[in-house]
Each structure stands twice: as C-alpha cells, then as structure tokens.
Amino acid sequence: MPQQSIRPFWKNFIGGRWVEGARGRRIALEDPATAEPLAEIARAEVEDADRAVQAARHAFDADVLRAIKPERRAAMLFRIADALEALAEQIGQAECLDNGKRISDARAQAGESARYFRYYGGIADKLEGRSIPLGEAYVDYTMHEPYGVSAQVVPWNYPLQLAVRSVSCALAAGNTVVVKSPVLCPLSVCLLGEACQRAEVPDGAVNILCGSGAEVGTALVAHPGVDHVVFTGSVPTGRAILRLAAERVIPSVMELGGKSAGVVYPDADLDAVADDVITGAFSNAGQLCSILARLIVHRRIFKDLSARLVERIAKLSVGPGIEDHDVTPLISAAQRDKVEAFCRRAEAAGACRVVGGRPAPDLPGHFFLPSVYADVSPEMEIAKEEIFGPVLCLLRFETPEEAVALANGTDYGLVAGVYTRDLNLAHWTARQLVAGQVFVNQWFAGGVETPFGGTRRSGFGREKGQEAMLNYVQTKNVAIRLTDRQIRR
Ligand code: NAD
C-alpha cells in the first residue's frame, strides 16, 4: 500500500491563526479503509464558535471585503484557487485517508475546488444592479449587498468541495464566513484555511472549526452575530437548523438529502447506460446526495440491462482509496451497519438481492459490496429512504407516465435522470420530473456553472451557477427624489 503522509495533529483556524480548542480537547480521526487511528484535530467548543463569529463579525464590520473594489475581491478568489492547486497533493492525501475516497477523486477535489473560486471570482466584479425608471423627478437604482457573517455547516461526504461551494460565493459577494467542518473527516477543509492564508485573505474573513454538530453547530447557527446560514446535510439536522434560523429570522440555504431516480427508455444505448449507471450509483461508495439510487427501467429491456449491470459490477475492485479501487470504504462502522440494516430489511420485505447486500468480507475497514436489488416496489423503505451507500434499486415501468410517477414517488426532489435517444421524450420527461436538476444520458453531467439544489425534502436555494450568488446577497433599492427646479413633474 502506498505510504500515507498526514500530519499527526491539526488545529482550527480562527481570526487568521491556527488555534487549539478552548478546553484543549482533541478529536481522534480514523482511516475508514483500515479502521486504524489516522490523526487528531483540536476539538472546537462552544467558546470557539463564539470567537470565530466575533472574528468574522469584526472582519465584516471593518469592511475588509465589502468596501474594497470588487476586482480586488476577484483577485483574492483567484489567489485562493492558485493556492488550492498548489496544495493538490496534500488535499488528495488528506481526503483520501480521512474520508476513504479514491485517491484520484480526492486529488481532483483540489482542482474542482479551485474551479469554484475562479468561477465566482469571475462574477465578483459583475454583481450589477438595475436602474428603474420612475419619471424625470426620480433616480432609482438597486444594488446587491452581502448579508454579513455567513455560517456554513458541512457534511462529511465531499467536505472540501461542499465547503468551497459556499465559501467562494460568500466571499465573492463580500460576506465573511465561519465553516463548521465534519468531525469524521475535517482535514481537507483545514487545507482550505491554509490556502486562504497563502492567498492573504484578511484575518477573520474565513474561519474554520471542527467540533460536534449538536454543540458547536448549534452554537454557531444560534449565535447573534451570524446573519446567514448555509447547511448541507441530512433532513433531520436541516430541520433543527431551520428552527434556529427561524427563531432569529435569518435567511438560510438548505442542501439536503436525495433518493434520485434515472428513467431508462427502451431505445437507450444499453452499454452506455450500464457504464453510466455504475458511475452514478457507486461513486464514493454511494455516499453522495445526488447518487443514482433508483433505476426505473422499461419492462422490455429490464433483464438485458440488469445482466449488463451485474457483468460490470463483477469487474469492480473493492479496496482502499489510496490504491484507487473502484469501490472504497464507507465513512464509519456505524454507516456500514446502517447500510446493511437497510439491505436486510429490504430482503425481509421481499426485495430480491441481485448482488451484494453485505459488508465486503476479508477487508479490515468499513467496506460494503456494491449492491443491486430487483423486484423493488415503490412503497418499500429501500425505494423511498436515502441509504447513503452503494445500493441501487431496480423498478420496472410500461408507459412514460408510469415511469414519471415512480420517479416522483418519494418525498425528495434533488436530481433525476433520463436515458433515451428521443429528444422529444427526454424533454417531456425532464419537464415532468420533480427535481432541481435533470441529467439526460449522463448522470452527473454539469459542473460549477450549472445550478444545483433541491425541491421538496431535498431543500431549497441553489448552489453553483450564477443563481447561487442570489443566496449570498440582498437587494437594496435607492429611490431618489430630485429637487432641481427644472423638473416639472
Ligand atoms: P448530518 O446532517 O448528520 O451532518 C451535517 C453537518 O451538520 C455536520 O457537520 C454535523 O456535525 C452538523 N450537525 C449535526 N447536528 C447538528 C445540529 N443540531 N446543529 C448544527 N449542526 C449540526 O449529515 P451527514 O451525515 O454529515 O451527511 C449526509 C447527508 O448530507 C445526506 O443526507 C446527504 O444527502 C446530505 N448531503 C446533501 C448535499 C446537497 O448538496 N444537497 C451534499 C452532500 C450531502
């Protein structure tokens, strides 16, 4: 196995300095591929959340970002992008070892993250307002103002990319931020702090804390110095955060879970579909909000496509991310047990286990076999609830209307997909699907430029694309009555 190279101890980043937690406690991190200790990080406490918000508040009130020329903010974002790219190897090692993802994917996170800063750096100096005609006695215009201090709570599945998705927008608009990183895998988010230091981001403009969600996350969101919340994570935590935000009447963006479906029409290119489904369903061991969880397949091609999937799954390698295996471990023993319990209940309910459904034997970490269930009916738990593991359900349909009803038959609405060569059918289906983003013929098509976010229980607000900027600014209107004597009306 390639040698790991991770610093043994990491700290929180507050007010431009690397600091221990207020009570000197530490969080032990584990390598999910080996279940062995990996490193430690200073455990942020409620007092640290307070210090971080105060640092961000001070930076915002001191106008270190809001009042400078937007082109200087843009240049700062470009410098962060450069610094992230320079840290690519460290980011790759960190996110591969504490999260478990494949090293090629973990290394790519640095480039993806840099891309966010370049994209929103490009928008920072184009946040233009409007001039509104009110007759010659008035001048009226709008401008976009930052909210102030943005608290951002991040989950563990793509920690760096999900942190920068929000941090880049927030900074581009002139907000300052406090990020609460996930306790299971915070290291790549720490490296964002290092990138900000290298890029000479003003002290306090970006603060990063690793601590318990229930304690530090709650303290952060409830803090009177916070003006805006971005939450990416599960529905129950989203609800808890929404209650806190409602209490304080502050705006929030909610990027929550999913149970996304792909519809396969009989005219689709089945080899291409099978290849794409493997990526859509088993990337990051299925630990992705936008994972392809349900494949809704036309009756006529059901057997054929199932066979092609099984053939491909048999060729997938299961093993540590550092060796760049296809299927990497789940984040923790608890997550693996949760996924297995879903599979056992599905079998008890009558779902047919085609492959997998069990932890991978003979491997020391938290590995789960890539799994497919057929004979899944829409009312089964496995067809309705988010599993967050490498488990794909297969359902059959006869008519396009039936396919759409099945696809829309959960409480979620994050992404969806359609596979067909018929453009009219693809477009009709895309319009019917309840989702924030629809992929046609390629799961995960799109990028930083394309708006992403949920409907229904998957949340609200959009990240990515130009739309995301609207979450990080509020519009001010200035209405001026002119007093010149020449004005008659
Ligand atoms: P989670 O809700 O358990 O935790 C997310 C974050 O919230 C963590 O940092 C956690 O420490 C913190 N937290 C927990 N309780 C809190 C509280 N009471 N107050 C404040 N913060 C609290 O989610 P998770 O298990 O880390 O992540 C998996 C979930 O995230 C899945 O449901 C997945 O679909 C979702 N997700 C959504 C997106 C998206 O963009 N829509 C992206 C990735 C993951």
Residues whose N, C-alpha, C, O or C-beta is under 5 A from the ligand:
A	BS01	NAD	V153 V154 P155 W156 K180 S181 P182 G211 S212 G213 A214 G217 T218 T232 G233 S234 V235 T237 A240 E255 L256 G257 G258 C289 S458
